[in-house]
Amino acid sequence: MVNDGGMTLAAKAPDERRRRILAAAVAVLRERGFSGTRVADIAATAGTSPALVLYHFSSLADVLVAALESVEDEYYEALAQHADADPTEQLVQMALLSSESGPAFGDWQLWLEVWVRGLHDERIDELRRASDERGRREVLKVVEAGIASGLFTVDDPARTTLRLTSLMDGLAVQAVLGGADLTPQGLAREWLTGVAHELGLDPRDLLTRAESASGSDGA
């Protein structure tokens, strides 16, 4: 086990042990994907034993689901930092956090695996459904706020939201697989262009905002 300040992971408080195990699971998943991740790998990375991992999580599937939920929470925590911005700016931040300036783009490959494994694994499919619903709720909230403030022109917010989230998913697949030479930056641009057409906005305004925000983040 890893000795951290004179204490093994086993000696730490249960909440801290669980947090460290989840962080280790995320690290292993990002490196090896679903098929290459084992309880022993997670335990070694966390500096503990497989038995302690399974004490906190009843199975490998449970720890993987919890790890992916924690990855998703990181995205929404970052997005919440822009909750006071106007709806247009919030959409720009969604694009950037899902591509070049946030952790989400690095994890799109994991979500592709979730989609495929969910076809044959009910537990993983539950995660996929919950994630999809959460994403649509967040986009719908922003769309409805933009309509209420007179910024967006939309006939059917729910259908518009479905198209916008599906567009992001499709672009992410192409970006991860290298299709159409789509880069992370290109993913953000193409999604914002689609957003503009759906909401009755000027694409140039959204792209200019994105360039400005991306430049500020990198400063």
Contacts in CASP RR format, 6 or more apart in sequence:
PFRMAT RR
TARGET T0000
AUTHOR 0000-0000-0000
METHOD contacts of the structure
MODEL  1
MVNDGGMTLAAKAPDERRRRILAAAVAVLRERGFSGTRVADIAATAGTSP
ALVLYHFSSLADVLVAALESVEDEYYEALAQHADADPTEQLVQMALLSSE
SGPAFGDWQLWLEVWVRGLHDERIDELRRASDERGRREVLKVVEAGIASG
LFTVDDPARTTLRLTSLMDGLAVQAVLGGADLTPQGLAREWLTGVAHELG
LDPRDLLTRAESASGSDGA
1 8 0 8 1.000
1 9 0 8 1.000
1 10 0 8 1.000
1 47 0 8 1.000
1 48 0 8 1.000
1 49 0 8 1.000
2 8 0 8 1.000
2 9 0 8 1.000
2 46 0 8 1.000
2 47 0 8 1.000
2 48 0 8 1.000
4 12 0 8 1.000
8 47 0 8 1.000
8 48 0 8 1.000
9 17 0 8 1.000
9 20 0 8 1.000
9 46 0 8 1.000
9 47 0 8 1.000
9 48 0 8 1.000
9 52 0 8 1.000
10 17 0 8 1.000
10 48 0 8 1.000
10 49 0 8 1.000
10 52 0 8 1.000
12 20 0 8 1.000
14 56 0 8 1.000
17 48 0 8 1.000
17 52 0 8 1.000
17 56 0 8 1.000
18 56 0 8 1.000
20 46 0 8 1.000
20 47 0 8 1.000
20 48 0 8 1.000
21 42 0 8 1.000
21 46 0 8 1.000
21 48 0 8 1.000
21 52 0 8 1.000
21 53 0 8 1.000
21 56 0 8 1.000
21 57 0 8 1.000
21 63 0 8 1.000
22 63 0 8 1.000
22 66 0 8 1.000
22 67 0 8 1.000
22 70 0 8 1.000
23 46 0 8 1.000
23 70 0 8 1.000
24 42 0 8 1.000
24 43 0 8 1.000
24 45 0 8 1.000
24 46 0 8 1.000
24 47 0 8 1.000
25 37 0 8 1.000
25 42 0 8 1.000
25 63 0 8 1.000
25 64 0 8 1.000
25 66 0 8 1.000
25 67 0 8 1.000
26 67 0 8 1.000
26 70 0 8 1.000
26 71 0 8 1.000
27 45 0 8 1.000
28 37 0 8 1.000
28 41 0 8 1.000
28 42 0 8 1.000
28 45 0 8 1.000
29 37 0 8 1.000
29 64 0 8 1.000
29 67 0 8 1.000
29 68 0 8 1.000
29 110 0 8 1.000
30 106 0 8 1.000
30 107 0 8 1.000
30 110 0 8 1.000
32 41 0 8 1.000
33 109 0 8 1.000
33 110 0 8 1.000
33 113 0 8 1.000
34 64 0 8 1.000
34 110 0 8 1.000
34 113 0 8 1.000
34 117 0 8 1.000
35 113 0 8 1.000
37 60 0 8 1.000
37 64 0 8 1.000
38 60 0 8 1.000
39 50 0 8 1.000
39 53 0 8 1.000
39 54 0 8 1.000
39 60 0 8 1.000
39 63 0 8 1.000
40 50 0 8 1.000
42 53 0 8 1.000
42 63 0 8 1.000
43 49 0 8 1.000
43 50 0 8 1.000
43 52 0 8 1.000
43 53 0 8 1.000
46 53 0 8 1.000
53 63 0 8 1.000
56 63 0 8 1.000
57 63 0 8 1.000
57 66 0 8 1.000
61 121 0 8 1.000
61 123 0 8 1.000
61 124 0 8 1.000
62 123 0 8 1.000
65 123 0 8 1.000
65 124 0 8 1.000
65 127 0 8 1.000
68 110 0 8 1.000
68 111 0 8 1.000
68 114 0 8 1.000
68 127 0 8 1.000
68 131 0 8 1.000
69 127 0 8 1.000
71 103 0 8 1.000
71 107 0 8 1.000
71 110 0 8 1.000
72 131 0 8 1.000
72 134 0 8 1.000
74 103 0 8 1.000
75 97 0 8 1.000
75 98 0 8 1.000
75 102 0 8 1.000
75 103 0 8 1.000
75 104 0 8 1.000
76 134 0 8 1.000
76 138 0 8 1.000
78 97 0 8 1.000
78 102 0 8 1.000
78 103 0 8 1.000
79 90 0 8 1.000
79 93 0 8 1.000
79 94 0 8 1.000
79 97 0 8 1.000
79 138 0 8 1.000
82 89 0 8 1.000
82 90 0 8 1.000
82 93 0 8 1.000
83 90 0 8 1.000
85 93 0 8 1.000
86 146 0 8 1.000
86 149 0 8 1.000
86 151 0 8 1.000
87 142 0 8 1.000
87 143 0 8 1.000
87 145 0 8 1.000
87 146 0 8 1.000
87 149 0 8 1.000
87 151 0 8 1.000
87 152 0 8 1.000
88 146 0 8 1.000
88 151 0 8 1.000
88 201 0 8 1.000
88 205 0 8 1.000
88 206 0 8 1.000
88 209 0 8 1.000
89 209 0 8 1.000
89 213 0 8 1.000
90 142 0 8 1.000
90 145 0 8 1.000
91 142 0 8 1.000
91 192 0 8 1.000
91 195 0 8 1.000
91 206 0 8 1.000
92 192 0 8 1.000
92 206 0 8 1.000
92 209 0 8 1.000
92 210 0 8 1.000
92 213 0 8 1.000
93 213 0 8 1.000
94 138 0 8 1.000
94 139 0 8 1.000
94 142 0 8 1.000
95 187 0 8 1.000
95 188 0 8 1.000
95 191 0 8 1.000
95 192 0 8 1.000
95 195 0 8 1.000
95 210 0 8 1.000
96 102 0 8 1.000
96 188 0 8 1.000
96 210 0 8 1.000
96 213 0 8 1.000
96 214 0 8 1.000
96 217 0 8 1.000
97 103 0 8 1.000
97 104 0 8 1.000
98 104 0 8 1.000
98 105 0 8 1.000
98 168 0 8 1.000
98 172 0 8 1.000
98 187 0 8 1.000
98 188 0 8 1.000
98 191 0 8 1.000
99 105 0 8 1.000
99 175 0 8 1.000
99 184 0 8 1.000
99 185 0 8 1.000
99 186 0 8 1.000
99 187 0 8 1.000
99 188 0 8 1.000
99 191 0 8 1.000
100 184 0 8 1.000
100 185 0 8 1.000
100 187 0 8 1.000
100 188 0 8 1.000
100 214 0 8 1.000
101 213 0 8 1.000
101 214 0 8 1.000
101 217 0 8 1.000
101 218 0 8 1.000
105 172 0 8 1.000
105 175 0 8 1.000
105 184 0 8 1.000
105 187 0 8 1.000
108 172 0 8 1.000
108 173 0 8 1.000
108 175 0 8 1.000
108 176 0 8 1.000
109 176 0 8 1.000
111 131 0 8 1.000
111 172 0 8 1.000
112 172 0 8 1.000
112 173 0 8 1.000
112 176 0 8 1.000
114 124 0 8 1.000
114 127 0 8 1.000
114 128 0 8 1.000
114 131 0 8 1.000
115 128 0 8 1.000
117 124 0 8 1.000
118 124 0 8 1.000
118 125 0 8 1.000
118 128 0 8 1.000
119 125 0 8 1.000
132 165 0 8 1.000
135 165 0 8 1.000
136 161 0 8 1.000
136 162 0 8 1.000
136 165 0 8 1.000
139 161 0 8 1.000
139 164 0 8 1.000
139 165 0 8 1.000
140 157 0 8 1.000
140 158 0 8 1.000
140 161 0 8 1.000
143 152 0 8 1.000
143 154 0 8 1.000
143 157 0 8 1.000
143 160 0 8 1.000
143 161 0 8 1.000
143 164 0 8 1.000
143 199 0 8 1.000
144 157 0 8 1.000
146 152 0 8 1.000
146 199 0 8 1.000
147 153 0 8 1.000
147 154 0 8 1.000
147 157 0 8 1.000
151 199 0 8 1.000
151 201 0 8 1.000
152 199 0 8 1.000
152 200 0 8 1.000
152 201 0 8 1.000
153 199 0 8 1.000
153 200 0 8 1.000
154 160 0 8 1.000
154 198 0 8 1.000
154 199 0 8 1.000
160 198 0 8 1.000
160 199 0 8 1.000
163 198 0 8 1.000
164 191 0 8 1.000
164 194 0 8 1.000
164 195 0 8 1.000
164 198 0 8 1.000
167 191 0 8 1.000
167 194 0 8 1.000
168 191 0 8 1.000
171 182 0 8 1.000
171 187 0 8 1.000
171 190 0 8 1.000
171 191 0 8 1.000
172 187 0 8 1.000
174 180 0 8 1.000
174 182 0 8 1.000
174 187 0 8 1.000
175 182 0 8 1.000
175 183 0 8 1.000
175 184 0 8 1.000
175 186 0 8 1.000
175 187 0 8 1.000
182 190 0 8 1.000
185 214 0 8 1.000
188 210 0 8 1.000
188 214 0 8 1.000
189 207 0 8 1.000
189 210 0 8 1.000
192 203 0 8 1.000
192 206 0 8 1.000
192 207 0 8 1.000
192 210 0 8 1.000
193 203 0 8 1.000
193 206 0 8 1.000
193 207 0 8 1.000
194 203 0 8 1.000
195 201 0 8 1.000
195 206 0 8 1.000
196 202 0 8 1.000
196 203 0 8 1.000
196 205 0 8 1.000
196 206 0 8 1.000
197 203 0 8 1.000
END
